[in-house]
């Protein structure tokens, strides 16, 4: 890795925090401006699409812009035998940073809208069809990220990943959390984007299952040779190296 682990961890923490702030903050704003649930979801999804695309473009050259333990674990698994791939030490640093960032982002969004800084969500999302939605959303996300890398188009990730998440808001029953860290963070806010703490564990289990299925789909479609983990989500390293 050409970027020091400390800088990469900082990028993952800040990027995940800003992502959750976008998701939660836009949900609060939408709920305040409209009583129509469809309009609220549309506003929330559009803000997430734009915010996620910008964050991947901004932090990708430093850490790969995972912002997601499922992506980090998949990157480690596929690149564990490749030179320069994510190490267990990297994973052990990335995942807690993403979780801490997600919680911080939810608290920040609540603070910006004068909501209680920490109020656990009462939005129950415990249903089998929602878990299936999370499996589908996460599997598709992993297939997209690692599929782009296999065909040498990882630089499309800011647009492609953001577009996929925006679409998955609408075609999945769960509105596509597809991210264990974001799921945990969203439990800390009792607002439009929240999820009840009791619903978190099944969502994360569904997301991890989806990640495994997504990697299986990558192997079926593109074959078994694993991509280098330092190309996921986007190539990272010093900017001048990433462009060479």
C-alpha positions as CSV (number, residue, x, y, z in Angstrom):
1,X,0.0,0.0,0.0
2,X,1.5,3.3,-1.0
3,X,-0.6,5.3,1.5
4,X,0.1,5.0,5.2
5,X,-2.5,2.9,7.1
6,X,-3.3,5.9,9.4
7,X,-4.3,8.1,6.4
8,X,-6.4,5.3,4.9
9,X,-8.2,4.7,8.2
10,X,-8.8,8.5,8.5
11,X,-10.3,8.5,5.0
12,X,-12.6,5.5,5.8
13,X,-13.7,7.1,9.1
14,X,-14.5,10.5,7.6
15,X,-15.9,9.1,4.4
16,X,-18.3,6.8,6.2
17,X,-19.3,9.6,8.6
18,X,-20.1,11.9,5.7
19,X,-22.0,9.2,3.9
20,X,-24.3,8.5,6.9
21,X,-24.7,12.2,7.5
22,X,-26.0,12.5,3.9
23,X,-28.3,9.6,4.3
24,X,-29.7,10.6,7.7
25,X,-29.7,14.4,7.1
26,X,-31.5,14.2,3.8
27,X,-34.0,11.9,5.4
28,X,-34.7,14.4,8.1
29,X,-34.9,17.3,5.7
30,X,-37.3,15.3,3.4
31,X,-39.6,14.4,6.2
32,X,-39.8,18.0,7.3
33,X,-40.5,19.4,3.8
34,X,-43.0,16.8,2.6
35,X,-45.7,14.5,4.1
36,X,-45.6,12.2,1.0
37,X,-43.5,9.1,1.8
38,X,-42.7,8.7,-1.9
39,X,-41.3,12.2,-2.2
40,X,-39.4,11.7,1.0
41,X,-37.7,8.5,-0.4
42,X,-37.0,10.3,-3.7
43,X,-35.3,13.2,-2.0
44,X,-33.3,10.8,0.3
45,X,-32.2,8.6,-2.6
46,X,-31.1,11.5,-4.8
47,X,-29.1,13.0,-2.0
48,X,-27.4,9.7,-1.3
49,X,-26.6,9.2,-5.0
50,X,-24.9,12.5,-5.3
51,X,-23.2,12.3,-2.0
52,X,-21.9,8.8,-2.4
53,X,-20.5,9.6,-5.9
54,X,-18.6,12.6,-4.6
55,X,-17.3,10.7,-1.6
56,X,-16.0,7.8,-3.6
57,X,-14.2,10.2,-6.0
58,X,-12.8,12.2,-3.1
59,X,-11.5,9.4,-0.9
60,X,-11.0,6.6,-3.4
61,X,-7.4,7.6,-4.2
62,X,-6.5,7.3,-0.5
63,X,-8.3,4.3,0.9
64,X,-10.3,2.8,-1.9
65,X,-13.5,4.4,-0.5
66,X,-15.0,1.2,0.9
67,X,-17.1,2.9,3.6
68,X,-18.5,-0.6,4.0
69,X,-17.3,-3.7,6.0
70,X,-18.8,-6.0,3.5
71,X,-16.7,-4.4,0.7
72,X,-13.6,-4.5,2.9
73,X,-14.0,-8.2,3.8
74,X,-14.7,-9.0,0.1
75,X,-11.6,-7.1,-0.9
76,X,-9.5,-8.9,1.6
77,X,-10.9,-12.3,0.6
78,X,-10.3,-11.8,-3.1
79,X,-6.9,-10.2,-2.7
80,X,-5.5,-12.3,0.2
81,X,-3.0,-14.1,-2.0
82,X,-2.2,-11.1,-4.2
83,X,0.8,-8.8,-3.6
84,X,-0.3,-5.5,-2.2
85,X,-3.8,-6.8,-1.2
86,X,-5.5,-5.9,2.0
87,X,-4.0,-7.6,5.0
88,X,-5.8,-8.8,8.1
89,X,-4.3,-5.8,9.9
90,X,-5.9,-3.5,7.3
91,X,-9.3,-5.1,7.8
92,X,-9.0,-4.9,11.6
93,X,-8.4,-1.2,11.2
94,X,-10.9,-0.4,8.4
95,X,-14.0,-2.1,9.9
96,X,-14.0,-0.4,13.3
97,X,-13.2,2.9,11.6
98,X,-16.2,2.5,9.4
99,X,-18.5,1.7,12.3
100,X,-17.2,4.6,14.4
101,X,-17.6,6.9,11.4
102,X,-21.2,5.7,10.7
103,X,-22.2,6.4,14.3
104,X,-20.5,9.8,14.2
105,X,-22.3,10.7,11.0
106,X,-25.7,9.9,12.4
107,X,-25.0,12.0,15.5
108,X,-23.8,14.8,13.3
109,X,-26.9,14.7,11.2
110,X,-29.1,14.8,14.3
111,X,-27.1,17.7,15.6
112,X,-27.6,19.7,12.4
113,X,-31.4,19.4,12.6
114,X,-31.7,19.9,16.3
115,X,-32.7,16.3,16.9
116,X,-31.6,14.4,20.0
117,X,-28.0,13.5,19.4
118,X,-28.5,9.8,20.2
119,X,-32.0,8.4,20.2
120,X,-32.2,4.8,19.2
121,X,-34.6,4.2,16.3
122,X,-38.1,2.8,16.7
123,X,-38.4,2.0,13.0
124,X,-38.8,-1.8,13.1
125,X,-37.5,-3.5,9.9
126,X,-37.8,-7.1,11.0
127,X,-39.3,-9.1,8.1
128,X,-38.1,-11.8,5.8
129,X,-38.9,-9.9,2.6
130,X,-36.7,-7.0,3.9
131,X,-33.8,-9.4,4.7
132,X,-34.2,-10.8,1.1
133,X,-34.0,-7.2,-0.2
134,X,-30.7,-6.7,1.7
135,X,-29.3,-10.0,0.3
136,X,-30.1,-8.8,-3.2
137,X,-28.9,-5.2,-2.7
138,X,-25.5,-6.3,-1.2
139,X,-24.9,-9.1,-3.7
140,X,-25.5,-6.7,-6.6
141,X,-23.2,-4.1,-5.0
142,X,-20.4,-6.6,-4.7
143,X,-20.9,-7.9,-8.2
144,X,-20.7,-4.4,-9.5
145,X,-17.6,-3.3,-7.6
146,X,-15.6,-6.4,-8.3
147,X,-17.0,-6.9,-11.8
148,X,-15.8,-3.4,-12.8
149,X,-12.4,-4.3,-11.4
150,X,-12.2,-7.6,-13.4
151,X,-13.0,-5.8,-16.7
152,X,-10.5,-2.9,-16.0
153,X,-13.2,-0.3,-15.4
154,X,-12.8,0.4,-11.7
155,X,-12.5,4.2,-12.4
156,X,-16.2,4.1,-13.3
157,X,-17.0,3.3,-9.6
158,X,-18.0,6.8,-8.4
159,X,-20.8,7.0,-11.0
160,X,-21.6,3.3,-11.2
161,X,-21.8,2.5,-7.5
162,X,-23.8,5.7,-6.7
163,X,-26.2,4.9,-9.6
164,X,-26.7,1.3,-8.4
165,X,-27.4,2.4,-4.8
166,X,-29.9,5.0,-6.1
167,X,-31.6,2.4,-8.1
168,X,-31.6,-0.2,-5.3
169,X,-33.4,2.3,-3.0
170,X,-36.3,1.7,-5.3
171,X,-36.1,-1.9,-6.5
172,X,-35.4,-3.5,-3.2
173,X,-37.9,-3.9,-0.4
174,X,-35.4,-2.7,2.3
175,X,-34.4,0.5,0.4
176,X,-30.9,-0.9,0.1
177,X,-28.8,-0.4,3.2
178,X,-26.3,-2.9,1.8
179,X,-23.7,-1.9,4.4
180,X,-23.2,-3.2,8.0
181,X,-21.5,0.0,9.2
182,X,-24.3,2.2,7.8
183,X,-26.9,-0.1,9.3
184,X,-25.3,0.3,12.8
185,X,-25.0,4.0,12.4
186,X,-28.7,4.4,11.4
187,X,-29.8,2.7,14.6
188,X,-28.6,5.7,16.5
189,X,-31.2,8.1,15.0
190,X,-34.9,7.9,15.5
191,X,-35.7,9.7,12.2
192,X,-36.7,8.8,8.6
193,X,-33.6,6.7,7.8
194,X,-33.4,4.9,11.2
195,X,-33.6,1.2,11.9
196,X,-34.5,-0.3,15.3
197,X,-31.5,-1.9,17.1
198,X,-33.4,-5.2,17.2
199,X,-33.5,-5.2,13.4
200,X,-29.8,-4.6,13.0
201,X,-28.3,-8.1,13.4
202,X,-30.6,-9.8,10.9
203,X,-29.9,-7.0,8.4
204,X,-26.1,-7.4,8.8
205,X,-26.5,-11.2,8.5
206,X,-28.4,-10.7,5.2
207,X,-25.7,-8.3,4.0
208,X,-22.9,-10.7,4.7
209,X,-24.8,-13.5,2.9
210,X,-25.4,-11.1,0.0
211,X,-21.6,-10.3,-0.1
212,X,-20.8,-14.0,-0.3
213,X,-23.3,-14.5,-3.1
214,X,-22.0,-11.5,-4.9
215,X,-18.4,-12.9,-4.8
216,X,-19.8,-16.2,-6.1
217,X,-21.5,-14.4,-9.0
218,X,-18.2,-12.7,-9.8
219,X,-16.4,-16.1,-9.9
220,X,-19.2,-17.5,-12.1
221,X,-19.3,-14.6,-14.6
222,X,-15.6,-13.6,-14.7
223,X,-13.7,-16.7,-13.5
224,X,-11.7,-17.4,-10.4
225,X,-8.6,-15.2,-10.8
226,X,-8.9,-12.6,-8.0
227,X,-8.5,-8.8,-8.6
228,X,-5.9,-7.0,-6.7
229,X,-7.6,-5.6,-3.6
230,X,-5.9,-2.2,-4.0
231,X,-8.1,-1.6,-7.0
232,X,-11.3,-1.8,-5.0
233,X,-13.5,0.4,-4.9
234,X,-11.3,2.6,-7.0
235,X,-7.5,2.5,-7.4
236,X,-5.9,4.1,-4.4
237,X,-2.4,5.3,-3.6
238,X,-0.8,8.7,-4.2
239,X,-2.7,10.5,-6.9
240,X,0.1,10.6,-9.3
241,X,0.5,6.8,-9.0
242,X,-3.2,6.2,-9.4
243,X,-3.2,8.0,-12.7
244,X,-0.2,6.1,-14.1
